[in-house]
Amino acid sequence: MLFEAGAVAALLRITQRLGVLEVVNEIVPKREQGPTVGEYMLLAALNRALAPCSKLAIGDWYEQTILKRLWRYPKTVFSSQRFWDHMDRMREEDIKRIEEELVLRVKKEFGLDSRVLLYDTTNFFTFLATSNDRARLPARGNSKAKRHDLRQVGLALLVTRDFQIPVLHHIYEGNIPDVKLFPAISQELIARFRRLTGECQEATLVFDKGNVSEEAMERLIVENVHFTAALSANRVPELFAVANDKFSDIPGAGTRAFSTRLEIWGKQCQAVVVYTESFFTQQLFGVTQNLVRCQRKLAELRHRLSKRQREHTRGKKPSLKSVRQQVKKILSVQFMQDILKVNIYEKNHFPGISYSVDHSALRKLSNKRLGKSVLVTDQLDWTPYQVIESYRNLAHIEETFKNMKNLHFLRWQPAYHWTDQKLRVHGFYCVLALLLCSLAHKTIRQAGVNISLPALLKELSSIREVALFYPPGTPLKSHITLSRMSEKQKKLTQFLEVQEIMKSR
């Protein structure tokens, strides 16, 4: 018989070091009958990390892992109804207390570098019916998965720069835009982290320009929270217009920067204008594609108007106003109003258009705008390189969100829950899964093994426990062992102390 062993054992060892079961069961106790609340939450987290499935199927998955041997519960106790009953025991306050206690234990057991903290948000679509009014969290908004037809739930994460260890999280309504969420939620997360660790006075919060607003920045400054963020071109057009000969080379392929002091939000800050060749190429490619699309749409509009005039077809005659609206919609794509010059005219009482590319505007855009971004920080002693590197770390949290949306590991979906309370619990064990995997990844990387998180989980998941049974009376003794492992897998199991779990009975 074969059982999934390597990844389950590695993550179980992490939970032992943190005392996850003890923390959850102390905060959410129940009478000693069957699995504890902690075991239900831990099983859900392990399943999310390694083989995401619905609660209807989680009992079958449990039976195919070493958990069945270690916990000795029949799979029937992990039915969907029993799961939901135990999820009902967890209040929002309990989730916060558990998370905060785990932060302290992570800091003590694994170390927690809080000098730079990354903040970002994402959302996950659900299949909750519009008529279901039992939940307020799922709502239609700007879906990052382009599923605007479905209700979605938002997730805000605060993670460390190194290894993207989730520190704190917040589940919020899917129709709240980032710029409205950030002022309050960033303050709450930072305040909780400061209260827990006594740190964050020197920590720098890094976030993207979608979160920047007057209210948010003023709050951060009042609370003395250091920050690094990006600014939109509309906010500081004079910085985007800085001549290229004022830029200096920065370590990193094709990167140049210009640094200056900037008085903003009533505080002296450092602004760094960054030019990157790769970013320039990406933007130029996007502008070219959009230019082709807009020209095609303008040509189609011109052809329709010309054909309508020639054939005198019935129906409402287009007006200059309607044509202007159509042109405005076509040119609403970024930069197109500056590059494409459209002339809307009336001939023989019938509207028409002509258009051309403004090549001087295109050259100006290429020379002064494309490839550039502006970063702002209150860390005046940082070098431009430090500012750029701190902001580029946001790419790591984006990778974390991608991991939570893939099909094989750490997946948030499916989330078949119909109340806000259960959706919050679902978010809790999904983030717990991310925490366990991030700590396993940190352990391996610090041991000198260069491997990505998905690759680590894949290697560990292929390690199986083999139960060999022999008929009575034969000289061979039935026993349990691990499947044959590669040299890399042997190292992984050694560094993650998998044998400590395998010896358990």
Disulfide bonds with the S-S distance in Angstrom:
none
